[in-house]
Amino acid sequence: MRGFSLVELLVVLLIAGLLAGTVSLSLGAVLGGGPGVHSDAGKLSETLRLTQELAVISGQPAGLLMGPADGDEDEWYYSIMQYRSGDWQPWSPADAGIRDAEGRLRAGTRLSLELDGEAVSRERILSLEERGDPLLVLLPTGELPRFVLRLANEGGEPAVLRVTARGELEVPGSQPQRGGRP
């Protein structure tokens, strides 16, 4: 009798993870409810999980780039990046069959970020985006950086994504997810 090799099992896990991430990103708008920062936070958290899986499976750091969409600081986009050949590059949809490697937050959404308890200035966020460097870097070990990302719009309750001291990604409306290997 012949069993499965480790490589075959990893390939199956990669495909299953990518399919699950793609389905959850695609259905996020349908299942995530109506407009608002909580829906955006849910989509962004799924993108972070997918990015984490890609980093682990590829063995390369992955990152989340964020910046103003079309230069308009009232509308923000996010994009999955991969560190290749000594430089950060966009993760192309051809890589591992990713369909939704980019997204946009709703117009009027304000964001703030803390990394390891320190506030990251808006100028720093814009500087990173201008250089094409990711705002959050996810290591191939599966570890998540400790961060708190707040999304808010006028008159609404803010949505908060955070990684706890135990390495769990807290997602609005769900149980925390372990930050170790997905």
C-alpha contacts under 8 A as a table, 3 or more apart, distances in Angstrom:
res1	aa1	res2	aa2	distance
4	F	8	E	6.17
4	F	9	L	6.64
5	S	8	E	5.24
5	S	9	L	6.41
6	L	9	L	5.13
6	L	10	L	6.15
7	V	10	L	5.06
7	V	11	V	6.16
8	E	11	V	5.17
8	E	12	V	6.32
9	L	12	V	5.15
9	L	13	L	6.20
10	L	13	L	5.00
10	L	14	L	6.03
10	L	57	I	7.88
11	V	14	L	5.01
11	V	15	I	6.22
12	V	15	I	5.22
12	V	16	A	6.12
13	L	16	A	5.07
13	L	17	G	5.96
14	L	17	G	5.18
14	L	18	L	6.07
14	L	53	E	7.99
14	L	57	I	6.71
15	I	18	L	5.20
15	I	19	L	6.05
16	A	19	L	5.17
16	A	20	A	6.08
17	G	20	A	5.10
17	G	21	G	6.07
17	G	50	L	7.75
17	G	53	E	7.29
18	L	21	G	5.06
18	L	22	T	5.98
18	L	50	L	7.08
18	L	96	A	7.66
18	L	97	G	7.60
18	L	98	I	7.14
19	L	22	T	5.10
19	L	23	V	6.01
20	A	23	V	5.20
20	A	24	S	6.08
21	G	24	S	5.17
21	G	25	L	6.05
21	G	46	E	6.74
21	G	47	T	7.65
21	G	49	R	7.69
21	G	50	L	5.73
22	T	25	L	5.13
22	T	26	S	5.99
22	T	98	I	7.05
22	T	99	R	6.82
22	T	100	D	6.95
23	V	26	S	5.04
23	V	27	L	5.96
24	S	27	L	5.15
24	S	28	G	5.65
24	S	46	E	7.08
25	L	28	G	5.05
25	L	29	A	7.89
25	L	43	K	6.13
25	L	46	E	6.42
25	L	47	T	7.30
25	L	100	D	7.22
26	S	29	A	7.12
26	S	100	D	7.89
27	L	30	V	5.18
27	L	31	L	5.90
27	L	32	G	7.70
28	G	31	L	5.28
28	G	32	G	4.98
28	G	33	G	7.99
28	G	39	S	7.54
28	G	42	G	7.23
28	G	43	K	6.06
29	A	32	G	5.14
29	A	33	G	6.30
29	A	34	G	7.31
29	A	39	S	7.02
29	A	43	K	7.94
30	V	33	G	6.12
32	G	39	S	5.41
32	G	42	G	7.00
33	G	39	S	6.50
34	G	39	S	6.88
35	P	38	H	7.94
35	P	39	S	6.37
36	G	39	S	5.67
36	G	40	D	6.69
36	G	106	R	7.33
36	G	153	N	7.86
36	G	156	G	7.94
37	V	40	D	4.89
37	V	41	A	5.91
37	V	105	L	7.87
37	V	106	R	7.39
37	V	109	T	7.04
37	V	151	L	6.00
37	V	152	A	6.09
37	V	153	N	6.99
37	V	158	P	6.81
37	V	159	A	6.00
38	H	41	A	4.92
38	H	42	G	6.17
38	H	158	P	7.59
38	H	159	A	5.37
38	H	172	P	6.85
39	S	42	G	5.13
39	S	43	K	6.41
40	D	43	K	5.18
40	D	44	L	6.06
40	D	105	L	5.93
40	D	106	R	7.23
41	A	44	L	5.00
41	A	45	S	6.01
41	A	151	L	7.15
41	A	159	A	6.37
41	A	160	V	7.33
41	A	161	L	6.98
41	A	171	V	7.71
41	A	172	P	7.13
42	G	45	S	5.16
42	G	46	E	6.33
42	G	171	V	6.79
42	G	172	P	6.58
43	K	46	E	5.18
43	K	47	T	6.25
44	L	47	T	4.97
44	L	48	L	6.23
45	S	48	L	4.97
45	S	49	R	6.27
45	S	161	L	7.21
45	S	171	V	6.48
46	E	49	R	5.04
46	E	50	L	6.16
47	T	50	L	5.06
47	T	51	T	6.03
47	T	80	I	7.85
47	T	101	A	7.78
48	L	51	T	4.98
48	L	52	Q	6.08
48	L	64	L	7.44
49	R	52	Q	5.03
49	R	53	E	6.27
50	L	53	E	5.08
50	L	54	L	6.19
51	T	54	L	5.06
51	T	55	A	6.23
51	T	62	A	6.26
51	T	63	G	6.95
51	T	64	L	7.60
51	T	80	I	6.57
51	T	138	L	7.33
52	Q	55	A	5.19
52	Q	56	V	6.35
52	Q	62	A	7.15
52	Q	138	L	5.93
52	Q	139	L	7.53
52	Q	140	P	7.68
52	Q	142	G	6.02
52	Q	143	E	7.98
52	Q	144	L	7.71
52	Q	182	P	7.62
53	E	56	V	5.18
53	E	57	I	6.09
53	E	142	G	7.27
53	E	181	R	7.62
53	E	182	P	6.18
54	L	57	I	5.23
54	L	58	S	5.78
54	L	62	A	7.09
55	A	58	S	5.38
55	A	59	G	5.71
55	A	60	Q	5.30
55	A	61	P	5.24
55	A	62	A	5.14
55	A	82	Q	7.92
55	A	138	L	6.59
55	A	139	L	6.13
55	A	140	P	4.58
55	A	141	T	7.76
55	A	142	G	7.03
56	V	59	G	5.29
56	V	60	Q	7.18
56	V	139	L	7.24
56	V	140	P	4.21
56	V	141	T	5.91
56	V	142	G	5.54
56	V	181	R	7.04
57	I	140	P	7.39
58	S	140	P	7.37
59	G	140	P	4.95
59	G	141	T	7.88
60	Q	82	Q	7.03
60	Q	83	Y	6.34
60	Q	84	R	7.60
60	Q	139	L	7.14
60	Q	140	P	5.49
61	P	82	Q	6.16
61	P	83	Y	5.62
61	P	137	V	6.81
61	P	138	L	5.74
61	P	139	L	4.71
61	P	140	P	5.41
62	A	80	I	7.15
62	A	81	M	5.54
62	A	82	Q	4.43
62	A	83	Y	6.16
62	A	137	V	5.92
62	A	138	L	5.21
62	A	139	L	6.60
62	A	140	P	7.67
63	G	80	I	5.85
63	G	81	M	4.89
63	G	82	Q	6.21
63	G	83	Y	7.95
63	G	134	P	5.15
63	G	135	L	7.04
63	G	136	L	5.44
63	G	137	V	4.32
63	G	138	L	5.63
64	L	78	Y	6.60
64	L	79	S	5.74
64	L	80	I	4.97
64	L	81	M	6.02
64	L	134	P	5.01
64	L	135	L	5.74
64	L	136	L	5.22
64	L	137	V	6.62
65	L	78	Y	5.46
65	L	79	S	5.15
65	L	80	I	6.38
65	L	81	M	6.72
65	L	129	E	6.48
65	L	132	G	7.25
65	L	133	D	6.51
65	L	134	P	4.01
65	L	135	L	5.26
65	L	136	L	7.13
66	M	76	W	6.89
66	M	77	Y	5.66
66	M	78	Y	4.39
66	M	79	S	6.57
66	M	125	I	7.53
66	M	129	E	6.24
66	M	134	P	6.99
66	M	135	L	6.34
67	G	73	E	7.87
67	G	76	W	5.46
67	G	77	Y	5.68
67	G	78	Y	6.73
67	G	125	I	7.11
67	G	126	L	6.23
67	G	129	E	5.46
68	P	71	G	5.20
68	P	72	D	5.33
68	P	73	E	4.77
68	P	74	D	7.13
68	P	75	E	5.75
68	P	76	W	4.36
68	P	77	Y	6.15
68	P	126	L	7.81
69	A	72	D	5.54
69	A	73	E	7.08
69	A	75	E	5.53
69	A	76	W	4.97
69	A	77	Y	5.35
69	A	104	R	7.63
72	D	75	E	5.74
72	D	76	W	7.64
73	E	76	W	6.67
74	D	107	A	5.83
74	D	108	G	5.12
74	D	109	T	6.80
74	D	110	R	7.51
75	E	104	R	7.44
75	E	105	L	6.44
75	E	106	R	6.43
75	E	107	A	4.57
75	E	108	G	6.13
75	E	109	T	6.70
76	W	104	R	5.79
76	W	105	L	5.39
76	W	106	R	7.52
76	W	107	A	7.46
76	W	109	T	7.59
77	Y	102	E	7.28
77	Y	103	G	5.63
77	Y	104	R	4.10
77	Y	105	L	5.96
78	Y	102	E	5.63
78	Y	103	G	5.36
78	Y	104	R	6.13
78	Y	105	L	7.92
79	S	90	P	7.19
79	S	101	A	5.78
79	S	102	E	4.29
79	S	103	G	6.53
80	I	90	P	6.18
80	I	91	W	5.68
80	I	101	A	5.41
80	I	102	E	6.47
81	M	88	W	6.24
81	M	89	Q	5.43
81	M	90	P	4.40
81	M	91	W	5.01
81	M	134	P	6.97
82	Q	88	W	5.63
82	Q	89	Q	5.43
82	Q	90	P	6.21
82	Q	91	W	5.73
83	Y	86	G	6.60
83	Y	87	D	5.54
83	Y	88	W	4.49
83	Y	89	Q	6.24
84	R	87	D	5.49
84	R	88	W	6.29
84	R	89	Q	6.78
88	W	132	G	6.98
88	W	133	D	6.39
88	W	134	P	7.80
89	Q	132	G	7.94
91	W	95	D	6.69
91	W	101	A	6.70
92	S	95	D	5.48
92	S	98	I	7.41
92	S	101	A	7.27
93	P	96	A	7.30
93	P	97	G	5.78
93	P	98	I	4.56
93	P	99	R	5.30
93	P	100	D	7.36
93	P	101	A	6.67
94	A	97	G	5.36
94	A	98	I	6.60
95	D	98	I	6.35
98	I	101	A	6.34
100	D	103	G	7.22
105	L	109	T	6.61
106	R	109	T	5.78
108	G	153	N	5.94
108	G	154	E	7.65
109	T	151	L	6.36
109	T	152	A	5.48
109	T	153	N	4.79
110	R	150	R	7.99
110	R	151	L	5.68
110	R	152	A	5.16
110	R	153	N	5.98
111	L	149	L	6.97
111	L	150	R	5.46
111	L	151	L	4.64
111	L	152	A	6.43
112	S	119	A	7.79
112	S	120	V	7.37
112	S	121	S	8.00
112	S	122	R	7.69
112	S	149	L	5.81
112	S	150	R	5.24
112	S	151	L	6.86
113	L	119	A	5.99
113	L	120	V	5.53
113	L	121	S	7.89
113	L	147	F	7.03
113	L	148	V	5.71
113	L	149	L	4.59
113	L	150	R	6.45
114	E	117	G	5.59
114	E	118	E	5.09
114	E	119	A	4.25
114	E	120	V	5.58
114	E	147	F	5.39
114	E	148	V	5.10
114	E	149	L	6.56
115	L	118	E	5.29
115	L	119	A	6.50
115	L	120	V	6.87
115	L	145	P	7.42
115	L	146	R	5.95
115	L	147	F	4.48
115	L	148	V	6.74
116	D	145	P	7.59
116	D	146	R	5.26
116	D	147	F	5.94
117	G	146	R	7.92
117	G	147	F	7.28
120	V	124	R	6.46
120	V	125	I	7.05
121	S	124	R	5.14
121	S	125	I	6.44
122	R	125	I	5.08
122	R	126	L	6.22
123	E	126	L	5.10
123	E	127	S	6.01
124	R	127	S	4.95
124	R	128	L	6.17
125	I	128	L	5.30
125	I	129	E	6.30
125	I	135	L	6.79
126	L	129	E	5.11
126	L	130	E	6.08
127	S	130	E	5.11
127	S	131	R	6.38
128	L	131	R	5.27
128	L	132	G	6.14
128	L	133	D	5.01
128	L	134	P	6.57
128	L	135	L	6.68
129	E	132	G	4.91
129	E	133	D	5.85
129	E	134	P	6.92
129	E	135	L	7.62
130	E	133	D	7.69
134	P	137	V	6.37
136	L	145	P	7.33
137	V	144	L	7.93
137	V	145	P	7.23
138	L	142	G	6.94
138	L	143	E	6.61
138	L	144	L	5.77
138	L	145	P	6.97
139	L	142	G	5.72
139	L	143	E	5.93
139	L	144	L	7.23
140	P	143	E	7.51
141	T	180	G	7.39
141	T	181	R	6.98
142	G	179	G	6.38
142	G	180	G	4.95
142	G	181	R	4.81
142	G	182	P	7.14
143	E	167	G	7.10
143	E	179	G	5.48
143	E	180	G	5.42
143	E	181	R	7.48
144	L	163	V	7.08
144	L	167	G	6.39
144	L	179	G	5.61
144	L	180	G	7.70
145	P	163	V	7.13
145	P	167	G	7.97
146	R	162	R	7.30
146	R	163	V	5.08
146	R	164	T	6.53
146	R	165	A	7.00
146	R	167	G	7.32
147	F	161	L	7.97
147	F	162	R	5.48
147	F	163	V	5.51
147	F	164	T	7.89
148	V	160	V	6.84
148	V	161	L	5.75
148	V	162	R	4.28
148	V	163	V	6.67
149	L	160	V	5.72
149	L	161	L	5.12
149	L	162	R	6.23
150	R	158	P	6.56
150	R	159	A	5.79
150	R	160	V	4.56
150	R	161	L	6.47
151	L	158	P	5.57
151	L	159	A	5.22
151	L	160	V	6.39
152	A	156	G	6.77
152	A	157	E	6.78
152	A	158	P	4.38
152	A	159	A	6.42
153	N	156	G	5.69
153	N	157	E	7.72
153	N	158	P	7.10
159	A	172	P	6.94
160	V	171	V	7.68
160	V	172	P	7.02
161	L	169	L	7.14
161	L	170	E	5.82
161	L	171	V	5.79
161	L	172	P	7.11
162	R	168	E	7.96
162	R	169	L	5.73
162	R	170	E	5.36
162	R	171	V	7.51
163	V	166	R	7.82
163	V	167	G	5.73
163	V	168	E	5.20
163	V	169	L	4.48
163	V	170	E	6.16
163	V	179	G	7.89
164	T	167	G	5.25
164	T	168	E	5.27
164	T	169	L	6.66
164	T	170	E	7.40
165	A	168	E	7.45
166	R	178	R	7.99
166	R	179	G	7.97
167	G	178	R	6.06
167	G	179	G	4.66
167	G	180	G	7.10
168	E	176	P	5.54
168	E	177	Q	4.99
168	E	178	R	4.38
168	E	179	G	4.91
169	L	176	P	5.35
169	L	177	Q	5.02
169	L	178	R	6.49
169	L	179	G	6.38
170	E	174	S	7.53
170	E	175	Q	6.80
170	E	176	P	4.41
170	E	177	Q	6.54
171	V	174	S	5.64
171	V	175	Q	6.88
171	V	176	P	6.27
171	V	177	Q	7.89
178	R	181	R	7.79
178	R	182	P	7.42
179	G	182	P	7.28
